[in-house]
């Protein structure tokens, strides 16, 4: 199973840009967007503010790319944990648990999910839109990977992936509920008892099973 995050940050081979993005992630996660400035990002990155402006000419551009950069790092970490798993159930279960765990560990992503980091950008329709986007793309890519290998028939994975993402987002919003980011067994039941029956139904319909 090979997953592709589909989230591309600028300056992939530009170490200075990477340092700026990492510093922006740290600043936004700790003090929020409104209190993050190009100057304090430059200080955290250990470079001049003029260099920050050369790479990212406006603060809103830097913020947008920092969020995508952190999303990419989250997906890379989770992808490593599901590589080589032999079934869609294993991959989605481990992926769901790992996604919740990693999202909760990252202040910027967690803050977007719970509303503590307010993002007023066109790319995000609501406070948790980015979290839902990340989770939906991740789950859809898992399903597509097993469709490509022939283990699943062709069907649109996005509606099921949307459920995956929205449940994950709700856990970030209310982590003290019955489904918790630090309770892998209960989190895994969401996949086994809610998502897998939906995938089985979609697969049966795609194969034309009675």
N, C-alpha and C positions, 0 to 999 in steps of 0.2 A: 504494500500500500504506500503510495507516494502522495503526499499532500502538498498543495501549493497555497500559500497564504493569500496571494492576490493583492496584498497590501504593500505598496512600493513607496519607500521614502526616498527623497532626493539625496544625492551625494553618497551613494552606497560605497563608493571607493574613495570618498573625500573624508579623511580622518578629522579635519577641522569641522566639517559639517556634522559629522557624527558626534563630536564633542559638544557642539552647540546644542544639538537635539537632546543629548543626554542631560545637559545642564538645564535645558528648558523643561524637560520632564520632571527633573528633581524640584525645580522651583515651583512649577504649577502644582505638583503633588503636595508640596509643603505649605505654600502660602496662597494658592489659588491663582486664577488668571488675572484678576484685576490688579493684584499686587506684584505680579511678575512684570519686570521691565527688561528691555534689551540690555540695560546696563548691568543688572544683577545676573542675568544669564551670562554675559561676557565675563563677569567676575568669577562665577562658578566654573566656567570653562577655562579660565586662566588666559584669556585673549583680550584684545582690544575691542571696544564696542563697534568700531568701524568695520572690523572683520565680520561681526555678526550681521551688520546691515548689508555688507556685500553679498553674503550668502542668502539672507532672508530680509528683503527690503522693508517689510512691515511686520509689526508685532502679530497681527492676526494671521499672517502667512506662517510665521514661526510657530504659533500656537497650533494651527491646523496640522502642520507637518510633524510637530512634536507628538501630537495625539496619534497620528498614523504610525510614527516611529515606534511608540510604546506598544501600539496594537501589534505591530510586526514582531516585536520582541516577545510579546506574550504568546503569539501563535507559534513562533519557532520553538519556544520552550515546551508548549503542549504537544506539538507535532512530534517532538523527540520521544515523548512518552507513549505515543500510540503507534509508532512505526513498528511494523512487523507483526502486529496483532492479526490473528487469523480470521476473525469474523467481524461483521458490522456491529454486532451486539457488544463484543469486547472493545472495539475501537470507540464506539459512542459512549459506552459506560466509562471507560478509563478517560476518554476525552472530556466528558461532562464533569467528572470529579476533578480532573486536572485543570480544566478551564475555571471552575469556581475557585479552586485553591490559588491559582496564579493571579486571577483577577483581584482576589481579596488581598493578595500580598503587594499589589502595585497601587500606591496611593492615588496616582492620577486616574487609572481605570476605575478603581473603587469609588473615587470621589465623583466621577461622572455618573456612575451607576446609582449612587445614593443621593445625588443632588448637591453634594458639598462643593464640587467643582462645577460651576455654572458655565456652560459653553454656549455662547450666542453666535454660532457660525452657521452659514447656509448648509454645510455638509451634515449637520445634526438637527433633525427635526425636533427632538425633545432631549431632555437632559441625558437619558440613557440610550439615545439612538445609536451611538457608536458601539456601546456594549452589545446591543442587539445585532447590529451589523456584523461585528466580529464573530459572535457566536453562530449566527445564521450561516455565514460563509464557511466557517470551520466545519459545522455539521454537514452542510451540503457537500463539501469537498470529500468528506469521509464516504458518504453514500455514493457519490460519483466514482470514487476510486474503486469501490466494489462492483459498481455497474460496469466499469471499464474492464475489470478482470473477469467479468462474466458470472460473478457470484450473485448478482442481482440483475433483474431485467431493467430496461429503460423506463423510468417514470420521472416526473418532476420532483426533485428532492426538496425544493424550497419551502413548501408548506410545513413539512415535518421538521425541517431545519429551523423554521421560524418558532415552532413550539419549543424546541431545544433551547433556543436563544432567549425566549421570553421567560421560560421557567428559570433559567440561569440568572437573568436580570432581576427577577422577583426575589431570588435568594439573596442577591447583593443588597437589594432594598430592605429586606427584612430577614437578616441572618439568624434571628432567634426563633424562627418557625420550625416546623417538623423536618423540613429539608435544610440541612446545614452544610456549609462549605467544608466543615471539619468532620463530617460524618459520611465517609465514603459509601457505607452500606446503604443508607437511606437514599443518598443521592443516586446511587446505582440503580435502585428500585425504580426511580423515575424513568430511566431508560428502558429497563426490562419490562415494566408493567404498563407504561404509557406510550413510549415511542416505538418499541419493537412490534406491538400489535398493529400500529398504524403502518409501519413499513411492510409487515407481512400482508396486510390488506392491499396496499398499493402494488406490491409485487404480484399478488394473486390476480389482481385486476389487469395488470400489464401482460401477464401470461395468458389471460383469458380463462382462468380457472373458474369452474362453476361454483 
